[in-house]
């Protein structure tokens, strides 16, 4: 009986310590040191939440940069990949269709090399980034859709170049562009041009 009481006391102490005190302590540190990140990196416009800089969104309008495909349609709850292997006929057909759509949507030459992130969904299905090359392939379409003159188009190219994020610590990953943040800046650029 004494062993049972000692076990229950240890169980209760550890439950309070690891289930309440420790999580509250870590949450407090995160709120103080990394407030924006701890709250999901939410982007607000006119006090209204419009999205997170960490989660890709579907942009299928000709006036916006397109993001990479998603196997979960950009829904963060069931995030994940399609789990289609490299020998899958379904994956091959998806890639062919995505390439055709990207080329048609952006009015590109059919022989142009399309960056792989525009053909394959990310492992999470939520990646908000594309390569600078993928963004540059979309500049002409956006400039045409927004009726930009050559000076405005040059500002758009400069905006893309300014939006390039370097690899972490200058060695981890590839240069990339957050499409959600780029499209917000694109709207701001269009407001300035009016």
MARDOTI-880231 format. One record per atom (N, C-alpha, C): residue number from 1; residue in three letters; z, x, y. Coordinates in pm, whole numbers, padded with zeros to 5 digits, m for minus. Last residue first. Example, Ala and Ser with C-alpha at 12.3 -4.5 7.8 and 13.67 -1.06 7.14 Angstrom:
2
(2,'SER',(00708,01285,m00225))
(2,'SER',(00714,01367,m00106))
(2,'SER',(00787,01290,00003))
(1,'ALA',(00780,01319,m00569))
(1,'ALA',(00780,01230,m00450))
(1,'ALA',(00780,01320,m00330))
This chain:
194
(194,'UNK',(m05918,m00093,05350))
(194,'UNK',(m05960,m00221,05410))
(194,'UNK',(m05930,m00226,05558))
(193,'UNK',(m05810,00139,05254))
(193,'UNK',(m05952,00140,05287))
(193,'UNK',(m05998,00011,05355))
(192,'UNK',(m05550,00068,05191))
(192,'UNK',(m05572,00159,05303))
(192,'UNK',(m05717,00152,05350))
(191,'UNK',(m05598,m00085,04964))
(191,'UNK',(m05539,m00149,05083))
(191,'UNK',(m05562,m00065,05208))
(190,'UNK',(m05696,00109,04788))
(190,'UNK',(m05786,00001,04832))
(190,'UNK',(m05732,m00071,04955))
(189,'UNK',(m05464,00259,04752))
(189,'UNK',(m05583,00322,04812))
(189,'UNK',(m05679,00214,04865))
(188,'UNK',(m05309,00073,04614))
(188,'UNK',(m05265,00120,04747))
(188,'UNK',(m05381,00185,04823))
(187,'UNK',(m05459,00054,04380))
(187,'UNK',(m05444,m00064,04465))
(187,'UNK',(m05400,m00024,04605))
(186,'UNK',(m05418,00318,04294))
(186,'UNK',(m05552,00272,04321))
(186,'UNK',(m05549,00148,04410))
(185,'UNK',(m05147,00319,04240))
(185,'UNK',(m05196,00401,04351))
(185,'UNK',(m05338,00360,04390))
(184,'UNK',(m05158,00152,04016))
(184,'UNK',(m05078,00112,04132))
(184,'UNK',(m05127,00188,04256))
(183,'UNK',(m05315,00309,03846))
(183,'UNK',(m05368,00181,03893))
(183,'UNK',(m05288,00125,04011))
(182,'UNK',(m05139,00524,03800))
(182,'UNK',(m05268,00548,03867))
(182,'UNK',(m05325,00417,03923))
(181,'UNK',(m04936,00398,03657))
(181,'UNK',(m04905,00453,03789))
(181,'UNK',(m05034,00479,03868))
(180,'UNK',(m05087,00331,03426))
(180,'UNK',(m05017,00228,03503))
(180,'UNK',(m04988,00276,03645))
(179,'UNK',(m05176,00580,03333))
(179,'UNK',(m05273,00481,03381))
(179,'UNK',(m05206,00374,03466))
(178,'UNK',(m05088,00898,03382))
(178,'UNK',(m05024,00770,03352))
(178,'UNK',(m05112,00661,03416))
(177,'UNK',(m05266,01161,03242))
(177,'UNK',(m05254,01072,03357))
(177,'UNK',(m05190,00943,03310))
(176,'UNK',(m05224,01507,03140))
(176,'UNK',(m05241,01364,03117))
(176,'UNK',(m05222,01286,03245))
(175,'UNK',(m05254,01811,02961))
(175,'UNK',(m05256,01743,03091))
(175,'UNK',(m05291,01596,03067))
(174,'UNK',(m05057,01812,02655))
(174,'UNK',(m05183,01829,02728))
(174,'UNK',(m05169,01771,02868))
(173,'UNK',(m04773,01986,02511))
(173,'UNK',(m04863,01874,02533))
(173,'UNK',(m04987,01913,02610))
(172,'UNK',(m04593,02232,02661))
(172,'UNK',(m04584,02127,02560))
(172,'UNK',(m04675,02010,02595))
(171,'UNK',(m04619,02408,02878))
(171,'UNK',(m04669,02450,02748))
(171,'UNK',(m04665,02340,02641))
(170,'UNK',(m04498,02341,03120))
(170,'UNK',(m04629,02408,03124))
(170,'UNK',(m04677,02458,02988))
(169,'UNK',(m04293,02172,03071))
(169,'UNK',(m04261,02315,03078))
(169,'UNK',(m04387,02402,03079))
(168,'UNK',(m04537,01945,02964))
(168,'UNK',(m04395,01971,02988))
(168,'UNK',(m04367,02120,02976))
(167,'UNK',(m04853,01967,03136))
(167,'UNK',(m04773,01968,03013))
(167,'UNK',(m04627,02000,03045))
(166,'UNK',(m04884,01773,03443))
(166,'UNK',(m04898,01896,03366))
(166,'UNK',(m04820,01884,03235))
(165,'UNK',(m05060,01487,03531))
(165,'UNK',(m04929,01542,03498))
(165,'UNK',(m04951,01664,03410))
(164,'UNK',(m05273,01387,03784))
(164,'UNK',(m05263,01462,03658))
(164,'UNK',(m05122,01519,03643))
(163,'UNK',(m05306,01270,04026))
(163,'UNK',(m05227,01197,03927))
(163,'UNK',(m05209,01272,03796))
(162,'UNK',(m05485,01418,04173))
(162,'UNK',(m05343,01424,04211))
(162,'UNK',(m05252,01360,04107))
(161,'UNK',(m05724,01336,04047))
(161,'UNK',(m05679,01475,04036))
(161,'UNK',(m05532,01492,04073))
(160,'UNK',(m05732,01067,04131))
(160,'UNK',(m05726,01100,03987))
(160,'UNK',(m05672,01241,03970))
(159,'UNK',(m05755,01109,04407))
(159,'UNK',(m05639,01036,04353))
(159,'UNK',(m05622,01067,04205))
(158,'UNK',(m06005,01231,04420))
(158,'UNK',(m05886,01307,04460))
(158,'UNK',(m05759,01242,04407))
(157,'UNK',(m06160,01011,04343))
(157,'UNK',(m06161,01133,04260))
(157,'UNK',(m06038,01218,04292))
(156,'UNK',(m06102,00846,04565))
(156,'UNK',(m06067,00803,04429))
(156,'UNK',(m06062,00923,04335))
(155,'UNK',(m06216,00990,04771))
(155,'UNK',(m06070,00968,04772))
(155,'UNK',(m06021,00925,04634))
(154,'UNK',(m06482,00961,04693))
(154,'UNK',(m06422,01095,04694))
(154,'UNK',(m06270,01086,04696))
(153,'UNK',(m06509,00691,04737))
(153,'UNK',(m06521,00741,04601))
(153,'UNK',(m06461,00880,04590))
(152,'UNK',(m06492,00687,05013))
(152,'UNK',(m06387,00621,04936))
(152,'UNK',(m06389,00668,04790))
(151,'UNK',(m06731,00822,05070))
(151,'UNK',(m06603,00878,05117))
(151,'UNK',(m06487,00817,05038))
(150,'UNK',(m06926,00649,04958))
(150,'UNK',(m06909,00785,04904))
(150,'UNK',(m06777,00849,04947))
(149,'UNK',(m06766,00324,04925))
(149,'UNK',(m06872,00412,04973))
(149,'UNK',(m06843,00553,04922))
(148,'UNK',(m06684,00084,04677))
(148,'UNK',(m06646,00202,04754))
(148,'UNK',(m06771,00273,04803))
(147,'UNK',(m06670,m00161,04535))
(147,'UNK',(m06766,m00142,04642))
(147,'UNK',(m06725,m00029,04737))
(146,'UNK',(m06529,m00188,04308))
(146,'UNK',(m06453,m00205,04432))
(146,'UNK',(m06540,m00185,04555))
(145,'UNK',(m06728,m00132,04121))
(145,'UNK',(m06662,m00263,04118))
(145,'UNK',(m06585,m00291,04247))
(144,'UNK',(m06789,00137,04189))
(144,'UNK',(m06890,00032,04200))
(144,'UNK',(m06826,m00106,04208))
(143,'UNK',(m06546,00262,04130))
(143,'UNK',(m06603,00273,04266))
(143,'UNK',(m06707,00164,04289))
(142,'UNK',(m06530,00200,03858))
(142,'UNK',(m06430,00147,03951))
(142,'UNK',(m06483,00152,04094))
(141,'UNK',(m06749,00342,03751))
(141,'UNK',(m06738,00197,03733))
(141,'UNK',(m06643,00136,03835))
(140,'UNK',(m06684,00608,03825))
(140,'UNK',(m06806,00546,03874))
(140,'UNK',(m06799,00393,03865))
(139,'UNK',(m06441,00657,03680))
(139,'UNK',(m06446,00658,03827))
(139,'UNK',(m06568,00583,03881))
(138,'UNK',(m06433,00691,03410))
(138,'UNK',(m06420,00555,03460))
(138,'UNK',(m06436,00543,03611))
(137,'UNK',(m06435,00957,03353))
(137,'UNK',(m06546,00879,03300))
(137,'UNK',(m06546,00735,03354))
(136,'UNK',(m06186,01032,03453))
(136,'UNK',(m06307,01066,03531))
(136,'UNK',(m06429,00988,03482))
(135,'UNK',(m06019,00950,03245))
(135,'UNK',(m06010,00885,03376))
(135,'UNK',(m06137,00910,03457))
(134,'UNK',(m06092,01125,03044))
(134,'UNK',(m06111,00981,03022))
(134,'UNK',(m06105,00905,03154))
(133,'UNK',(m06011,01366,03163))
(133,'UNK',(m06152,01344,03131))
(133,'UNK',(m06181,01195,03112))
(132,'UNK',(m05733,01345,03173))
(132,'UNK',(m05809,01345,03298))
(132,'UNK',(m05958,01319,03274))
(131,'UNK',(m05629,01116,02910))
(131,'UNK',(m05665,01250,02960))
(131,'UNK',(m05735,01239,03095))
(130,'UNK',(m05365,00876,02949))
(130,'UNK',(m05497,00915,02903))
(130,'UNK',(m05525,01055,02959))
(129,'UNK',(m05058,00699,02876))
(129,'UNK',(m05135,00813,02927))
(129,'UNK',(m05275,00823,02867))
(128,'UNK',(m04876,00520,02773))
(128,'UNK',(m04942,00485,02898))
(128,'UNK',(m05038,00592,02951))
(127,'UNK',(m04836,00410,02444))
(127,'UNK',(m04857,00528,02528))
(127,'UNK',(m04933,00491,02655))
(126,'UNK',(m04789,00218,02254))
(126,'UNK',(m04741,00193,02390))
(126,'UNK',(m04769,00307,02487))
(125,'UNK',(m04828,00271,01993))
(125,'UNK',(m04905,00160,02047))
(125,'UNK',(m04873,00132,02192))
(124,'UNK',(m04716,00487,01873))
(124,'UNK',(m04626,00379,01914))
(124,'UNK',(m04702,00254,01955))
(123,'UNK',(m04940,00643,01824))
(123,'UNK',(m04848,00612,01712))
(123,'UNK',(m04753,00499,01747))
(122,'UNK',(m05227,00501,01998))
(122,'UNK',(m05119,00599,01981))
(122,'UNK',(m05027,00554,01866))
(121,'UNK',(m05560,00436,01880))
(121,'UNK',(m05432,00390,01935))
(121,'UNK',(m05326,00498,01912))
(120,'UNK',(m05867,00593,01963))
(120,'UNK',(m05757,00577,01869))
(120,'UNK',(m05631,00530,01941))
(119,'UNK',(m06039,00606,02179))
(119,'UNK',(m06090,00554,02052))
(119,'UNK',(m05979,00523,01952))
(118,'UNK',(m05926,00730,02385))
(118,'UNK',(m05991,00603,02416))
(118,'UNK',(m06045,00535,02290))
(117,'UNK',(m05844,00969,02281))
(117,'UNK',(m05741,00869,02310))
(117,'UNK',(m05799,00733,02350))
(116,'UNK',(m06079,01125,02259))
(116,'UNK',(m06024,01058,02140))
(116,'UNK',(m05920,00952,02172))
(115,'UNK',(m06337,01082,02501))
(115,'UNK',(m06208,01140,02462))
(115,'UNK',(m06141,01057,02353))
(114,'UNK',(m06674,01081,02408))
(114,'UNK',(m06563,00998,02456))
(114,'UNK',(m06432,01062,02411))
(113,'UNK',(m06964,01240,02504))
(113,'UNK',(m06845,01253,02421))
(113,'UNK',(m06731,01172,02484))
(112,'UNK',(m07272,01062,02534))
(112,'UNK',(m07158,01130,02597))
(112,'UNK',(m07039,01131,02501))
(111,'UNK',(m07482,00915,02442))
(111,'UNK',(m07459,01045,02379))
(111,'UNK',(m07337,01118,02435))
(110,'UNK',(m07510,00690,02598))
(110,'UNK',(m07460,00672,02460))
(110,'UNK',(m07432,00805,02390))
(109,'UNK',(m07388,00707,02928))
(109,'UNK',(m07492,00745,02834))
(109,'UNK',(m07434,00740,02692))
(108,'UNK',(m07205,00421,03054))
(108,'UNK',(m07223,00563,03025))
(108,'UNK',(m07341,00585,02931))
(107,'UNK',(m07071,00190,03160))
(107,'UNK',(m07213,00217,03184))
(107,'UNK',(m07245,00365,03168))
(106,'UNK',(m06822,00114,03085))
(106,'UNK',(m06830,00214,03192))
(106,'UNK',(m06973,00256,03223))
(105,'UNK',(m06877,m00069,02885))
(105,'UNK',(m06790,m00109,02996))
(105,'UNK',(m06804,m00015,03115))
(104,'UNK',(m07028,00090,02704))
(104,'UNK',(m07088,m00026,02771))
(104,'UNK',(m07009,m00063,02897))
(103,'UNK',(m06836,00281,02624))
(103,'UNK',(m06964,00324,02682))
(103,'UNK',(m07027,00210,02761))
(102,'UNK',(m06636,00112,02523))
(102,'UNK',(m06606,00204,02633))
(102,'UNK',(m06734,00247,02703))
(101,'UNK',(m06774,m00020,02313))
(101,'UNK',(m06719,m00097,02426))
(101,'UNK',(m06692,m00007,02546))
(100,'UNK',(m06836,00197,02144))
(100,'UNK',(m06943,00114,02199))
(100,'UNK',(m06894,00038,02322))
(99,'UNK',(m06576,00280,02081))
(99,'UNK',(m06668,00371,02150))
(99,'UNK',(m06780,00291,02217))
(98,'UNK',(m06480,00057,01946))
(98,'UNK',(m06413,00100,02069))
(98,'UNK',(m06505,00193,02150))
(97,'UNK',(m06655,00057,01723))
(97,'UNK',(m06655,m00056,01817))
(97,'UNK',(m06591,m00017,01951))
(96,'UNK',(m06583,00299,01602))
(96,'UNK',(m06722,00277,01643))
(96,'UNK',(m06729,00165,01747))
(95,'UNK',(m06313,00245,01550))
(95,'UNK',(m06350,00355,01639))
(95,'UNK',(m06492,00338,01690))
(94,'UNK',(m06336,00030,01367))
(94,'UNK',(m06264,00014,01493))
(94,'UNK',(m06306,00121,01594))
(93,'UNK',(m06471,00156,01155))
(93,'UNK',(m06537,00047,01227))
(93,'UNK',(m06471,00021,01362))
(92,'UNK',(m06268,00336,01077))
(92,'UNK',(m06400,00386,01119))
(92,'UNK',(m06473,00280,01200))
(91,'UNK',(m06067,00157,01000))
(91,'UNK',(m06046,00247,01114))
(91,'UNK',(m06179,00298,01166))
(90,'UNK',(m06196,00040,00778))
(90,'UNK',(m06156,m00044,00892))
(90,'UNK',(m06134,00042,01017))
(89,'UNK',(m06217,00251,00604))
(89,'UNK',(m06341,00195,00660))
(89,'UNK',(m06310,00108,00782))
(88,'UNK',(m06004,00527,00598))
(88,'UNK',(m06013,00382,00606))
(88,'UNK',(m06145,00338,00672))
(87,'UNK',(m05945,00789,00595))
(87,'UNK',(m06051,00747,00505))
(87,'UNK',(m06075,00596,00510))
(86,'UNK',(m05729,00816,00764))
(86,'UNK',(m05857,00872,00808))
(86,'UNK',(m05973,00834,00717))
(85,'UNK',(m05547,00498,00753))
(85,'UNK',(m05570,00639,00725))
(85,'UNK',(m05708,00685,00765))
(84,'UNK',(m05360,00289,00958))
(84,'UNK',(m05488,00307,00890))
(84,'UNK',(m05514,00456,00874))
(83,'UNK',(m05137,00220,01101))
(83,'UNK',(m05119,00283,00969))
(83,'UNK',(m05248,00291,00889))
(82,'UNK',(m05127,00134,01355))
(82,'UNK',(m05196,00048,01261))
(82,'UNK',(m05176,00095,01117))
(81,'UNK',(m04795,00193,01492))
(81,'UNK',(m04937,00223,01472))
(81,'UNK',(m04997,00124,01373))
(80,'UNK',(m04566,00030,01719))
(80,'UNK',(m04605,00105,01601))
(80,'UNK',(m04755,00120,01592))
(79,'UNK',(m04335,m00217,01831))
(79,'UNK',(m04417,m00099,01855))
(79,'UNK',(m04447,m00025,01725))
(78,'UNK',(m04253,m00486,01862))
(78,'UNK',(m04294,m00436,01730))
(78,'UNK',(m04374,m00307,01741))
(77,'UNK',(m04174,m00467,02147))
(77,'UNK',(m04082,m00507,02040))
(77,'UNK',(m04128,m00461,01902))
(76,'UNK',(m04373,m00403,02332))
(76,'UNK',(m04276,m00301,02296))
(76,'UNK',(m04183,m00340,02180))
(75,'UNK',(m04712,m00458,02313))
(75,'UNK',(m04585,m00528,02299))
(75,'UNK',(m04479,m00428,02253))
(74,'UNK',(m04974,m00369,02320))
(74,'UNK',(m04882,m00325,02426))
(74,'UNK',(m04749,m00400,02425))
(73,'UNK',(m05096,m00442,02078))
(73,'UNK',(m05132,m00512,02202))
(73,'UNK',(m05028,m00492,02312))
(72,'UNK',(m05055,m00274,01871))
(72,'UNK',(m04958,m00384,01886))
(72,'UNK',(m04980,m00460,02017))
(71,'UNK',(m05240,m00078,01887))
(71,'UNK',(m05239,m00154,01762))
(71,'UNK',(m05145,m00273,01771))
(70,'UNK',(m05428,m00020,02177))
(70,'UNK',(m05296,m00038,02118))
(70,'UNK',(m05305,m00123,01993))
(69,'UNK',(m05634,00222,02355))
(69,'UNK',(m05613,00102,02272))
(69,'UNK',(m05471,00098,02214))
(68,'UNK',(m05550,00347,02687))
(68,'UNK',(m05593,00365,02548))
(68,'UNK',(m05565,00239,02466))
(67,'UNK',(m05662,00177,02986))
(67,'UNK',(m05570,00260,02910))
(67,'UNK',(m05619,00271,02767))
(66,'UNK',(m05891,00184,03257))
(66,'UNK',(m05851,00132,03126))
(66,'UNK',(m05757,00230,03059))
(65,'UNK',(m05849,00132,03599))
(65,'UNK',(m05866,00228,03492))
(65,'UNK',(m05815,00164,03363))
(64,'UNK',(m05996,m00163,03751))
(64,'UNK',(m05883,m00078,03712))
(64,'UNK',(m05923,00023,03606))
(63,'UNK',(m06207,m00330,03791))
(63,'UNK',(m06153,m00265,03911))
(63,'UNK',(m06036,m00172,03880))
(62,'UNK',(m06272,m00457,03556))
(62,'UNK',(m06359,m00347,03599))
(62,'UNK',(m06303,m00272,03720))
(61,'UNK',(m05990,m00519,03346))
(61,'UNK',(m06071,m00553,03462))
(61,'UNK',(m06155,m00432,03504))
(60,'UNK',(m05808,m00462,03154))
(60,'UNK',(m05946,m00483,03109))
(60,'UNK',(m06037,m00528,03223))
(59,'UNK',(m05535,m00305,03075))
(59,'UNK',(m05614,m00323,03197))
(59,'UNK',(m05759,m00339,03153))
(58,'UNK',(m05234,m00341,02922))
(58,'UNK',(m05376,m00366,02903))
(58,'UNK',(m05443,m00392,03038))
(57,'UNK',(m05006,m00067,02951))
(57,'UNK',(m05042,m00207,02971))
(57,'UNK',(m05192,m00221,02955))
(56,'UNK',(m04751,00149,02818))
(56,'UNK',(m04888,00118,02854))
(56,'UNK',(m04909,m00032,02871))
(55,'UNK',(m04443,00247,02943))
(55,'UNK',(m04513,00160,02848))
(55,'UNK',(m04652,00127,02901))
(54,'UNK',(m04317,00387,03139))
(54,'UNK',(m04314,00444,03005))
(54,'UNK',(m04398,00366,02904))
(53,'UNK',(m04304,00253,03370))
(53,'UNK',(m04395,00368,03370))
(53,'UNK',(m04402,00433,03232))
(52,'UNK',(m04311,m00098,03330))
(52,'UNK',(m04240,00028,03312))
(52,'UNK',(m04342,00142,03310))
(51,'UNK',(m04355,m00374,03562))
(51,'UNK',(m04376,m00299,03439))
(51,'UNK',(m04291,m00174,03434))
(50,'UNK',(m04278,m00514,03780))
(50,'UNK',(m04418,m00531,03738))
(50,'UNK',(m04449,m00452,03610))
(49,'UNK',(m04020,m00691,03928))
(49,'UNK',(m04053,m00593,03824))
(49,'UNK',(m04195,m00619,03776))
(48,'UNK',(m04006,m00735,04274))
(48,'UNK',(m04042,m00796,04146))
(48,'UNK',(m04079,m00686,04046))
(47,'UNK',(m03975,m00626,04526))
(47,'UNK',(m03855,m00665,04452))
(47,'UNK',(m03883,m00735,04318))
(46,'UNK',(m04238,m00532,04575))
(46,'UNK',(m04183,m00644,04650))
(46,'UNK',(m04067,m00708,04575))
(45,'UNK',(m04240,m00398,04267))
(45,'UNK',(m04327,m00419,04381))
(45,'UNK',(m04279,m00545,04451))
(44,'UNK',(m04098,m00157,04049))
(44,'UNK',(m04085,m00279,04127))
(44,'UNK',(m04188,m00281,04239))
(43,'UNK',(m04080,m00032,03727))
(43,'UNK',(m04148,m00021,03855))
(43,'UNK',(m04140,m00157,03923))
(42,'UNK',(m03832,00113,03521))
(42,'UNK',(m03899,m00008,03567))
(42,'UNK',(m03957,00016,03706))
(41,'UNK',(m03713,00294,03339))
(41,'UNK',(m03817,00337,03433))
(41,'UNK',(m03901,00221,03483))
(40,'UNK',(m03493,00206,03190))
(40,'UNK',(m03627,00177,03142))
(40,'UNK',(m03740,00217,03234))
(39,'UNK',(m03245,00290,03273))
(39,'UNK',(m03276,00148,03290))
(39,'UNK',(m03423,00116,03260))
(38,'UNK',(m03242,00560,03246))
(38,'UNK',(m03151,00483,03161))
(38,'UNK',(m03179,00333,03169))
(37,'UNK',(m03417,00635,03451))
(37,'UNK',(m03460,00646,03312))
(37,'UNK',(m03372,00564,03219))
(36,'UNK',(m03254,00584,03677))
(36,'UNK',(m03386,00521,03663))
(36,'UNK',(m03432,00521,03517))
(35,'UNK',(m03015,00743,03624))
(35,'UNK',(m03013,00598,03646))
(35,'UNK',(m03147,00531,03621))
(34,'UNK',(m02897,00982,03513))
(34,'UNK',(m03038,00946,03491))
(34,'UNK',(m03057,00796,03510))
(33,'UNK',(m02626,01010,03590))
(33,'UNK',(m02717,01126,03594))
(33,'UNK',(m02865,01088,03586))
(32,'UNK',(m02515,00746,03577))
(32,'UNK',(m02490,00834,03691))
(32,'UNK',(m02596,00943,03702))
(31,'UNK',(m02606,00638,03340))
(31,'UNK',(m02623,00562,03464))
(31,'UNK',(m02604,00650,03587))
(30,'UNK',(m02524,00836,03156))
(30,'UNK',(m02667,00808,03175))
(30,'UNK',(m02692,00734,03306))
(29,'UNK',(m02246,00812,03176))
(29,'UNK',(m02311,00938,03213))
(29,'UNK',(m02459,00914,03242))
(28,'UNK',(m02218,00546,03080))
(28,'UNK',(m02174,00583,03215))
(28,'UNK',(m02240,00711,03262))
(27,'UNK',(m02310,00578,02817))
(27,'UNK',(m02382,00488,02909))
(27,'UNK',(m02346,00520,03054))
(26,'UNK',(m02109,00747,02720))
(26,'UNK',(m02247,00796,02727))
(26,'UNK',(m02330,00709,02822))
(25,'UNK',(m01886,00569,02742))
(25,'UNK',(m01885,00699,02807))
(25,'UNK',(m02028,00752,02825))
(24,'UNK',(m01965,00357,02577))
(24,'UNK',(m01941,00333,02719))
(24,'UNK',(m01944,00464,02798))
(23,'UNK',(m01981,00491,02323))
(23,'UNK',(m02100,00432,02386))
(23,'UNK',(m02083,00404,02535))
(22,'UNK',(m01699,00576,02302))
(22,'UNK',(m01810,00672,02309))
(22,'UNK',(m01936,00609,02368))
(21,'UNK',(m01557,00321,02297))
(21,'UNK',(m01531,00425,02397))
(21,'UNK',(m01649,00521,02412))
(20,'UNK',(m01686,00170,02079))
(20,'UNK',(m01664,00119,02215))
(20,'UNK',(m01653,00232,02316))
(19,'UNK',(m01732,00301,01841))
(19,'UNK',(m01804,00177,01867))
(19,'UNK',(m01789,00124,02008))
(18,'UNK',(m01569,00525,01824))
(18,'UNK',(m01715,00543,01812))
(18,'UNK',(m01795,00417,01844))
(17,'UNK',(m01309,00412,01885))
(17,'UNK',(m01357,00537,01943))
(17,'UNK',(m01510,00546,01940))
(16,'UNK',(m01292,00179,01734))
(16,'UNK',(m01275,00172,01879))
(16,'UNK',(m01334,00297,01945))
(15,'UNK',(m01336,00292,01479))
(15,'UNK',(m01421,00184,01529))
(15,'UNK',(m01413,00174,01680))
(14,'UNK',(m01127,00475,01457))
(14,'UNK',(m01265,00525,01462))
(14,'UNK',(m01362,00418,01513))
(13,'UNK',(m00913,00290,01454))
(13,'UNK',(m00919,00394,01556))
(13,'UNK',(m01063,00446,01570))
(12,'UNK',(m00972,00137,01224))
(12,'UNK',(m00965,00074,01357))
(12,'UNK',(m00978,00177,01469))
(11,'UNK',(m00962,00340,01023))
(11,'UNK',(m01082,00259,01043))
(11,'UNK',(m01085,00197,01182))
(10,'UNK',(m00697,00423,01048))
(10,'UNK',(m00806,00519,01076))
(10,'UNK',(m00936,00444,01104))
(9,'UNK',(m00572,00181,00970))
(9,'UNK',(m00547,00238,01103))
(9,'UNK',(m00659,00335,01142))
(8,'UNK',(m00670,00157,00707))
(8,'UNK',(m00703,00054,00807))
(8,'UNK',(m00682,00106,00948))
(7,'UNK',(m00552,00387,00589))
(7,'UNK',(m00698,00371,00593))
(7,'UNK',(m00741,00270,00697))
(6,'UNK',(m00283,00321,00615))
(6,'UNK',(m00333,00440,00682))
(6,'UNK',(m00485,00430,00696))
(5,'UNK',(m00277,00093,00448))
(5,'UNK',(m00243,00081,00591))
(5,'UNK',(m00296,00201,00671))
(4,'UNK',(m00347,00214,00202))
(4,'UNK',(m00431,00108,00258))
(4,'UNK',(m00405,00092,00407))
(3,'UNK',(m00131,00384,00161))
(3,'UNK',(m00264,00440,00177))
(3,'UNK',(m00359,00339,00241))
(2,'UNK',(00075,00197,00122))
(2,'UNK',(00082,00287,00236))
(2,'UNK',(m00056,00348,00265))
(1,'UNK',(00000,00082,m00120))
(1,'UNK',(00000,00000,00000))
(1,'UNK',(00000,00087,00127))
